[in-house]
Amino acid sequence: MLALLILDVGSAFVYPNVSKYKRYDPKMSSMMEYRIRQVRAEGKKIHIIRKWVPFSNISPYIVKAVLIGEDDSFWHNSGFDVNGMEAALEKDIKTHRLKAGGSTITQQLAKNLFLTPSRNPVRKLKEAILTWRLNRDLSKRRILELYLNYAEWGHGIFGIGAASLHYYGVPASRLSPEQAARLATVLPNPNIYSPTRPDRYVRRRSDIIYRIMAKRGIIMPDYEEAMNPAKEKTPEGKPAFPGESTAKTTGSGPSSFLNFTAK
């Protein structure tokens, strides 16, 4: 049994081929497959929706909000947040429960792509190995792009492309600061909390994230006008910059759309 256990954990050093995820965007993740099995076991159906969005077409607001809410040291850590893990462990010891978080975005990506939500020690060891490999083989930008496209945002809703359309009816490129803060807030428990039906927890935490974004200068007055000068017009009603189109960009870009019902 011990040999099998060591073999199981050790396999995470070579499988899967993490390097291929530099360019590979799988249609299904381990977490999606887990949700399908979970719902089927309950005799129900689940409608999986995921819309791939390139990093360049994702609103900077949701990028910043997710980093603030989930992993504020992301750009500088090695895939692990030691301080966060220590704080989570202390909380677990005080409450006598193995529940508190402390996971970085890279750890969450490892779980979402390759593993399941199980909290058993073997799964956690494999998560640590896969996290180390992801951080070694992929760029930070690519890790964040994959995370935002495979994160779970509700029952059958995976990825920021599907989440922004489902909750707010806009593409991921057009999310407002307030919408981004609420979407980031529900990430830890997307099947319990909703960004469009916020309870006290969601309102308070999203307000904190929003205020941090504002304090750091992420939210600035007239942001849309500054980023889209073609919208500005002269007193005569003509575009302020001749030759620029005044059409609203949707940021749709090339993307893949996964939409199916598992029975």
Short mmCIF file of the C-alpha atoms (twelve columns), coordinates in Angstrom:
data_MODEL
# 
_entry.id   MODEL 
# 
loop_
_atom_site.group_PDB 
_atom_site.id 
_atom_site.type_symbol 
_atom_site.label_atom_id 
_atom_site.label_alt_id 
_atom_site.label_comp_id 
_atom_site.label_asym_id 
_atom_site.label_seq_id 
_atom_site.Cartn_x 
_atom_site.Cartn_y 
_atom_site.Cartn_z 
_atom_site.pdbx_PDB_model_num 
ATOM 1   C CA . MET A 1   0.000   0.000  0.000   1 
ATOM 2   C CA . LEU A 2   2.835   2.369  0.855   1 
ATOM 3   C CA . ALA A 3   4.530   1.636  -2.475  1 
ATOM 4   C CA . LEU A 4   1.294   2.339  -4.357  1 
ATOM 5   C CA . LEU A 5   0.851   5.571  -2.429  1 
ATOM 6   C CA . ILE A 6   4.378   6.720  -3.258  1 
ATOM 7   C CA . LEU A 7   3.862   5.781  -6.903  1 
ATOM 8   C CA . ASP A 8   0.569   7.689  -7.044  1 
ATOM 9   C CA . VAL A 9   2.053   10.855 -5.578  1 
ATOM 10  C CA . GLY A 10  5.279   10.508 -7.554  1 
ATOM 11  C CA . SER A 11  3.375   10.300 -10.844 1 
ATOM 12  C CA . ALA A 12  2.556   14.010 -10.467 1 
ATOM 13  C CA . PHE A 13  6.224   14.765 -11.245 1 
ATOM 14  C CA . VAL A 14  5.811   13.521 -14.826 1 
ATOM 15  C CA . TYR A 15  2.078   13.388 -15.576 1 
ATOM 16  C CA . PRO A 16  0.387   15.315 -17.048 1 
ATOM 17  C CA . ASN A 17  2.704   17.074 -19.495 1 
ATOM 18  C CA . VAL A 18  2.452   20.564 -18.010 1 
ATOM 19  C CA . SER A 19  4.603   22.189 -20.716 1 
ATOM 20  C CA . LYS A 20  1.972   21.608 -23.391 1 
ATOM 21  C CA . TYR A 21  -0.356  23.995 -21.539 1 
ATOM 22  C CA . LYS A 22  1.802   26.858 -22.782 1 
ATOM 23  C CA . ARG A 23  -0.477  26.753 -25.832 1 
ATOM 24  C CA . TYR A 24  -3.014  23.992 -25.135 1 
ATOM 25  C CA . ASP A 25  -6.514  24.977 -23.989 1 
ATOM 26  C CA . PRO A 26  -8.447  21.785 -23.138 1 
ATOM 27  C CA . LYS A 27  -12.200 21.757 -23.687 1 
ATOM 28  C CA . MET A 28  -12.734 19.999 -20.378 1 
ATOM 29  C CA . SER A 29  -10.938 20.339 -17.061 1 
ATOM 30  C CA . SER A 30  -10.777 17.849 -14.205 1 
ATOM 31  C CA . MET A 31  -13.075 20.111 -12.166 1 
ATOM 32  C CA . MET A 32  -15.712 20.145 -14.922 1 
ATOM 33  C CA . GLU A 33  -15.607 16.356 -15.136 1 
ATOM 34  C CA . TYR A 34  -15.865 16.144 -11.342 1 
ATOM 35  C CA . ARG A 35  -18.976 18.377 -11.314 1 
ATOM 36  C CA . ILE A 36  -20.601 16.260 -14.015 1 
ATOM 37  C CA . ARG A 37  -19.997 13.050 -12.025 1 
ATOM 38  C CA . GLN A 38  -21.196 14.724 -8.829  1 
ATOM 39  C CA . VAL A 39  -24.476 15.891 -10.360 1 
ATOM 40  C CA . ARG A 40  -25.070 12.609 -12.154 1 
ATOM 41  C CA . ALA A 41  -24.683 10.759 -8.839  1 
ATOM 42  C CA . GLU A 42  -27.526 12.912 -7.520  1 
ATOM 43  C CA . GLY A 43  -29.713 11.936 -10.498 1 
ATOM 44  C CA . LYS A 44  -29.678 15.484 -11.872 1 
ATOM 45  C CA . LYS A 45  -28.419 17.282 -14.979 1 
ATOM 46  C CA . ILE A 46  -25.797 19.965 -15.365 1 
ATOM 47  C CA . HIS A 47  -25.379 22.398 -18.241 1 
ATOM 48  C CA . ILE A 48  -21.676 23.186 -18.657 1 
ATOM 49  C CA . ILE A 49  -20.918 26.571 -20.230 1 
ATOM 50  C CA . ARG A 50  -17.423 27.881 -20.902 1 
ATOM 51  C CA . LYS A 51  -16.336 30.599 -23.306 1 
ATOM 52  C CA . TRP A 52  -12.598 30.980 -23.876 1 
ATOM 53  C CA . VAL A 53  -11.316 34.548 -23.740 1 
ATOM 54  C CA . PRO A 54  -7.694  35.487 -24.571 1 
ATOM 55  C CA . PHE A 55  -5.917  37.407 -21.828 1 
ATOM 56  C CA . SER A 56  -5.775  40.527 -24.011 1 
ATOM 57  C CA . ASN A 57  -9.594  40.558 -24.182 1 
ATOM 58  C CA . ILE A 58  -10.162 40.288 -20.422 1 
ATOM 59  C CA . SER A 59  -10.993 43.473 -18.542 1 
ATOM 60  C CA . PRO A 60  -8.077  44.706 -16.417 1 
ATOM 61  C CA . TYR A 61  -10.638 45.303 -13.670 1 
ATOM 62  C CA . ILE A 62  -11.409 41.598 -13.232 1 
ATOM 63  C CA . VAL A 63  -7.701  40.730 -13.442 1 
ATOM 64  C CA . LYS A 64  -6.873  43.170 -10.628 1 
ATOM 65  C CA . ALA A 65  -9.938  42.245 -8.555  1 
ATOM 66  C CA . VAL A 66  -9.138  38.523 -8.708  1 
ATOM 67  C CA . LEU A 67  -5.510  39.115 -7.763  1 
ATOM 68  C CA . ILE A 68  -6.557  41.255 -4.780  1 
ATOM 69  C CA . GLY A 69  -9.161  38.760 -3.640  1 
ATOM 70  C CA . GLU A 70  -7.327  35.501 -4.303  1 
ATOM 71  C CA . ASP A 71  -3.554  35.987 -4.480  1 
ATOM 72  C CA . ASP A 72  -2.172  39.471 -3.915  1 
ATOM 73  C CA . SER A 73  1.455   38.280 -4.120  1 
ATOM 74  C CA . PHE A 74  0.891   36.370 -7.374  1 
ATOM 75  C CA . TRP A 75  3.460   38.192 -9.519  1 
ATOM 76  C CA . HIS A 76  6.209   37.669 -6.948  1 
ATOM 77  C CA . ASN A 77  5.520   34.307 -5.284  1 
ATOM 78  C CA . SER A 78  6.865   30.904 -6.356  1 
ATOM 79  C CA . GLY A 79  3.404   29.417 -6.708  1 
ATOM 80  C CA . PHE A 80  2.981   29.203 -2.935  1 
ATOM 81  C CA . ASP A 81  2.110   31.867 -0.358  1 
ATOM 82  C CA . VAL A 82  3.877   30.740 2.808   1 
ATOM 83  C CA . ASN A 83  2.358   33.470 4.978   1 
ATOM 84  C CA . GLY A 84  -1.123  32.693 3.702   1 
ATOM 85  C CA . MET A 85  -0.650  28.971 4.295   1 
ATOM 86  C CA . GLU A 86  0.567   29.596 7.854   1 
ATOM 87  C CA . ALA A 87  -2.448  31.812 8.588   1 
ATOM 88  C CA . ALA A 88  -4.802  29.183 7.156   1 
ATOM 89  C CA . LEU A 89  -3.166  26.434 9.227   1 
ATOM 90  C CA . GLU A 90  -3.470  28.502 12.401  1 
ATOM 91  C CA . LYS A 91  -7.159  29.048 11.662  1 
ATOM 92  C CA . ASP A 92  -7.693  25.317 11.090  1 
ATOM 93  C CA . ILE A 93  -5.972  24.506 14.399  1 
ATOM 94  C CA . LYS A 94  -8.090  27.033 16.299  1 
ATOM 95  C CA . THR A 95  -11.362 25.806 14.770  1 
ATOM 96  C CA . HIS A 96  -10.341 22.099 14.772  1 
ATOM 97  C CA . ARG A 97  -11.330 21.910 11.100  1 
ATOM 98  C CA . LEU A 98  -9.384  21.355 7.873   1 
ATOM 99  C CA . LYS A 99  -11.137 24.091 5.927   1 
ATOM 100 C CA . ALA A 100 -9.319  27.415 5.689   1 
ATOM 101 C CA . GLY A 101 -7.827  28.446 2.329   1 
ATOM 102 C CA . GLY A 102 -4.451  30.017 1.713   1 
ATOM 103 C CA . SER A 103 -4.158  28.598 -1.810  1 
ATOM 104 C CA . THR A 104 -2.522  30.719 -4.486  1 
ATOM 105 C CA . ILE A 105 -3.912  31.148 -7.997  1 
ATOM 106 C CA . THR A 106 -1.319  28.657 -9.262  1 
ATOM 107 C CA . GLN A 107 -2.438  26.076 -6.687  1 
ATOM 108 C CA . GLN A 108 -6.066  26.644 -7.632  1 
ATOM 109 C CA . LEU A 109 -5.227  26.224 -11.308 1 
ATOM 110 C CA . ALA A 110 -3.503  22.903 -10.551 1 
ATOM 111 C CA . LYS A 111 -6.628  21.744 -8.738  1 
ATOM 112 C CA . ASN A 112 -9.048  23.003 -11.408 1 
ATOM 113 C CA . LEU A 113 -7.172  21.571 -14.391 1 
ATOM 114 C CA . PHE A 114 -5.904  18.267 -13.041 1 
ATOM 115 C CA . LEU A 115 -7.463  17.333 -9.678  1 
ATOM 116 C CA . THR A 116 -10.667 17.540 -7.600  1 
ATOM 117 C CA . PRO A 117 -11.838 19.518 -4.532  1 
ATOM 118 C CA . SER A 118 -10.944 16.594 -2.234  1 
ATOM 119 C CA . ARG A 119 -8.974  17.674 0.850   1 
ATOM 120 C CA . ASN A 120 -7.207  14.360 1.487   1 
ATOM 121 C CA . PRO A 121 -3.407  14.573 2.049   1 
ATOM 122 C CA . VAL A 122 -2.546  12.637 -1.114  1 
ATOM 123 C CA . ARG A 123 -4.442  15.088 -3.289  1 
ATOM 124 C CA . LYS A 124 -2.790  18.016 -1.517  1 
ATOM 125 C CA . LEU A 125 0.683   16.540 -2.121  1 
ATOM 126 C CA . LYS A 126 -0.081  16.083 -5.821  1 
ATOM 127 C CA . GLU A 127 -1.403  19.644 -5.927  1 
ATOM 128 C CA . ALA A 128 1.868   20.928 -4.478  1 
ATOM 129 C CA . ILE A 129 3.929   19.063 -7.068  1 
ATOM 130 C CA . LEU A 130 1.750   20.237 -9.955  1 
ATOM 131 C CA . THR A 131 1.850   23.803 -8.625  1 
ATOM 132 C CA . TRP A 132 5.634   23.718 -8.604  1 
ATOM 133 C CA . ARG A 133 5.663   22.397 -12.178 1 
ATOM 134 C CA . LEU A 134 3.159   24.994 -13.440 1 
ATOM 135 C CA . ASN A 135 5.152   27.817 -11.889 1 
ATOM 136 C CA . ARG A 136 8.375   26.418 -13.381 1 
ATOM 137 C CA . ASP A 137 7.108   25.752 -16.919 1 
ATOM 138 C CA . LEU A 138 4.524   28.468 -17.595 1 
ATOM 139 C CA . SER A 139 4.706   32.256 -17.523 1 
ATOM 140 C CA . LYS A 140 2.741   34.141 -14.876 1 
ATOM 141 C CA . ARG A 141 0.580   35.687 -17.596 1 
ATOM 142 C CA . ARG A 142 -0.277  32.249 -19.010 1 
ATOM 143 C CA . ILE A 143 -1.086  30.866 -15.552 1 
ATOM 144 C CA . LEU A 144 -3.446  33.767 -14.946 1 
ATOM 145 C CA . GLU A 145 -5.027  33.393 -18.385 1 
ATOM 146 C CA . LEU A 146 -5.689  29.700 -17.772 1 
ATOM 147 C CA . TYR A 147 -7.007  30.333 -14.264 1 
ATOM 148 C CA . LEU A 148 -9.488  32.977 -15.397 1 
ATOM 149 C CA . ASN A 149 -10.731 30.683 -18.172 1 
ATOM 150 C CA . TYR A 150 -11.190 27.569 -16.023 1 
ATOM 151 C CA . ALA A 151 -12.271 28.988 -12.665 1 
ATOM 152 C CA . GLU A 152 -15.740 27.939 -11.522 1 
ATOM 153 C CA . TRP A 153 -18.207 30.823 -11.214 1 
ATOM 154 C CA . GLY A 154 -21.444 29.039 -10.434 1 
ATOM 155 C CA . HIS A 155 -23.459 25.927 -11.261 1 
ATOM 156 C CA . GLY A 156 -22.069 24.859 -14.643 1 
ATOM 157 C CA . ILE A 157 -20.436 28.267 -15.257 1 
ATOM 158 C CA . PHE A 158 -16.700 28.022 -15.963 1 
ATOM 159 C CA . GLY A 159 -14.385 30.815 -16.998 1 
ATOM 160 C CA . ILE A 160 -14.712 34.578 -17.011 1 
ATOM 161 C CA . GLY A 161 -16.157 34.606 -20.534 1 
ATOM 162 C CA . ALA A 162 -19.180 32.539 -19.528 1 
ATOM 163 C CA . ALA A 163 -19.483 34.244 -16.118 1 
ATOM 164 C CA . SER A 164 -19.560 37.806 -17.475 1 
ATOM 165 C CA . LEU A 165 -22.218 36.892 -20.049 1 
ATOM 166 C CA . HIS A 166 -24.275 34.829 -17.616 1 
ATOM 167 C CA . TYR A 167 -24.385 37.341 -14.762 1 
ATOM 168 C CA . TYR A 168 -24.110 40.689 -16.519 1 
ATOM 169 C CA . GLY A 169 -24.793 40.109 -20.216 1 
ATOM 170 C CA . VAL A 170 -21.489 41.657 -21.307 1 
ATOM 171 C CA . PRO A 171 -18.230 40.213 -22.689 1 
ATOM 172 C CA . ALA A 172 -15.315 39.863 -20.296 1 
ATOM 173 C CA . SER A 173 -13.649 42.916 -21.840 1 
ATOM 174 C CA . ARG A 174 -16.517 45.211 -20.778 1 
ATOM 175 C CA . LEU A 175 -16.827 44.330 -17.083 1 
ATOM 176 C CA . SER A 176 -17.073 47.368 -14.811 1 
ATOM 177 C CA . PRO A 177 -15.035 47.747 -11.605 1 
ATOM 178 C CA . GLU A 178 -18.100 46.979 -9.446  1 
ATOM 179 C CA . GLN A 179 -18.978 43.872 -11.470 1 
ATOM 180 C CA . ALA A 180 -15.367 42.699 -11.324 1 
ATOM 181 C CA . ALA A 181 -15.220 43.125 -7.543  1 
ATOM 182 C CA . ARG A 182 -18.371 41.042 -7.048  1 
ATOM 183 C CA . LEU A 183 -17.243 38.297 -9.429  1 
ATOM 184 C CA . ALA A 184 -13.925 38.091 -7.587  1 
ATOM 185 C CA . THR A 185 -15.716 37.943 -4.238  1 
ATOM 186 C CA . VAL A 186 -17.730 34.801 -5.041  1 
ATOM 187 C CA . LEU A 187 -14.764 32.779 -6.398  1 
ATOM 188 C CA . PRO A 188 -14.054 30.876 -3.147  1 
ATOM 189 C CA . ASN A 189 -17.660 29.585 -2.998  1 
ATOM 190 C CA . PRO A 190 -19.277 30.097 -6.427  1 
ATOM 191 C CA . ASN A 191 -22.052 27.567 -5.817  1 
ATOM 192 C CA . ILE A 192 -23.106 29.303 -2.595  1 
ATOM 193 C CA . TYR A 193 -22.763 33.004 -3.381  1 
ATOM 194 C CA . SER A 194 -23.974 35.008 -6.369  1 
ATOM 195 C CA . PRO A 195 -22.581 38.318 -7.668  1 
ATOM 196 C CA . THR A 196 -26.033 39.433 -8.857  1 
ATOM 197 C CA . ARG A 197 -27.907 38.385 -5.694  1 
ATOM 198 C CA . PRO A 198 -25.368 39.575 -3.134  1 
ATOM 199 C CA . ASP A 199 -25.849 38.823 0.533   1 
ATOM 200 C CA . ARG A 200 -24.112 40.710 3.334   1 
ATOM 201 C CA . TYR A 201 -20.833 38.823 2.880   1 
ATOM 202 C CA . VAL A 202 -20.648 39.503 -0.861  1 
ATOM 203 C CA . ARG A 203 -21.518 43.173 -0.449  1 
ATOM 204 C CA . ARG A 204 -18.931 43.729 2.281   1 
ATOM 205 C CA . ARG A 205 -16.083 41.801 0.657   1 
ATOM 206 C CA . SER A 206 -16.686 43.233 -2.824  1 
ATOM 207 C CA . ASP A 207 -16.716 46.719 -1.312  1 
ATOM 208 C CA . ILE A 208 -13.319 46.037 0.282   1 
ATOM 209 C CA . ILE A 209 -11.888 44.779 -3.028  1 
ATOM 210 C CA . TYR A 210 -13.325 47.791 -4.857  1 
ATOM 211 C CA . ARG A 211 -11.838 50.231 -2.343  1 
ATOM 212 C CA . ILE A 212 -8.415  48.575 -2.628  1 
ATOM 213 C CA . MET A 213 -8.630  48.858 -6.420  1 
ATOM 214 C CA . ALA A 214 -9.482  52.552 -6.118  1 
ATOM 215 C CA . LYS A 215 -6.724  53.182 -3.572  1 
ATOM 216 C CA . ARG A 216 -4.145  51.615 -5.871  1 
ATOM 217 C CA . GLY A 217 -5.239  53.786 -8.782  1 
ATOM 218 C CA . ILE A 218 -6.729  50.907 -10.775 1 
ATOM 219 C CA . ILE A 219 -10.037 52.748 -10.969 1 
ATOM 220 C CA . MET A 220 -9.587  56.250 -12.295 1 
ATOM 221 C CA . PRO A 221 -12.045 59.022 -13.300 1 
ATOM 222 C CA . ASP A 222 -13.082 58.938 -16.952 1 
ATOM 223 C CA . TYR A 223 -11.312 55.598 -17.429 1 
ATOM 224 C CA . GLU A 224 -13.479 54.607 -20.390 1 
ATOM 225 C CA . GLU A 225 -12.911 57.941 -22.120 1 
ATOM 226 C CA . ALA A 226 -9.164  57.721 -21.534 1 
ATOM 227 C CA . MET A 227 -8.995  54.183 -22.917 1 
ATOM 228 C CA . ASN A 228 -11.372 54.902 -25.812 1 
ATOM 229 C CA . PRO A 229 -10.580 58.410 -27.091 1 
ATOM 230 C CA . ALA A 230 -12.645 57.767 -30.228 1 
ATOM 231 C CA . LYS A 231 -15.744 58.217 -28.057 1 
ATOM 232 C CA . GLU A 232 -14.789 61.818 -27.291 1 
ATOM 233 C CA . LYS A 233 -16.424 64.374 -29.546 1 
ATOM 234 C CA . THR A 234 -15.933 68.022 -30.364 1 
ATOM 235 C CA . PRO A 235 -18.671 70.572 -29.569 1 
ATOM 236 C CA . GLU A 236 -19.866 70.074 -33.161 1 
ATOM 237 C CA . GLY A 237 -20.536 66.414 -32.398 1 
ATOM 238 C CA . LYS A 238 -17.681 65.083 -34.529 1 
ATOM 239 C CA . PRO A 239 -15.079 62.568 -33.320 1 
ATOM 240 C CA . ALA A 240 -12.288 64.303 -31.430 1 
ATOM 241 C CA . PHE A 241 -9.753  62.195 -33.337 1 
ATOM 242 C CA . PRO A 242 -10.442 62.187 -37.122 1 
ATOM 243 C CA . GLY A 243 -10.232 58.783 -38.713 1 
ATOM 244 C CA . GLU A 244 -11.077 56.958 -35.481 1 
ATOM 245 C CA . SER A 245 -14.258 54.902 -35.386 1 
ATOM 246 C CA . THR A 246 -16.807 55.677 -32.669 1 
ATOM 247 C CA . ALA A 247 -18.127 52.113 -32.705 1 
ATOM 248 C CA . LYS A 248 -18.084 50.359 -29.326 1 
ATOM 249 C CA . THR A 249 -15.617 47.520 -29.215 1 
ATOM 250 C CA . THR A 250 -16.826 44.309 -27.640 1 
ATOM 251 C CA . GLY A 251 -13.459 42.636 -27.306 1 
ATOM 252 C CA . SER A 252 -14.985 39.399 -28.506 1 
ATOM 253 C CA . GLY A 253 -11.903 38.296 -30.445 1 
ATOM 254 C CA . PRO A 254 -11.244 34.687 -31.410 1 
ATOM 255 C CA . SER A 255 -12.646 32.340 -28.821 1 
ATOM 256 C CA . SER A 256 -14.044 28.872 -28.366 1 
ATOM 257 C CA . PHE A 257 -17.434 28.215 -26.825 1 
ATOM 258 C CA . LEU A 258 -18.266 25.022 -24.953 1 
ATOM 259 C CA . ASN A 259 -21.946 24.498 -24.249 1 
ATOM 260 C CA . PHE A 260 -23.472 21.130 -23.509 1 
ATOM 261 C CA . THR A 261 -25.741 19.319 -21.080 1 
ATOM 262 C CA . ALA A 262 -24.534 16.252 -19.217 1 
ATOM 263 C CA . LYS A 263 -27.249 13.777 -18.311 1 
# 
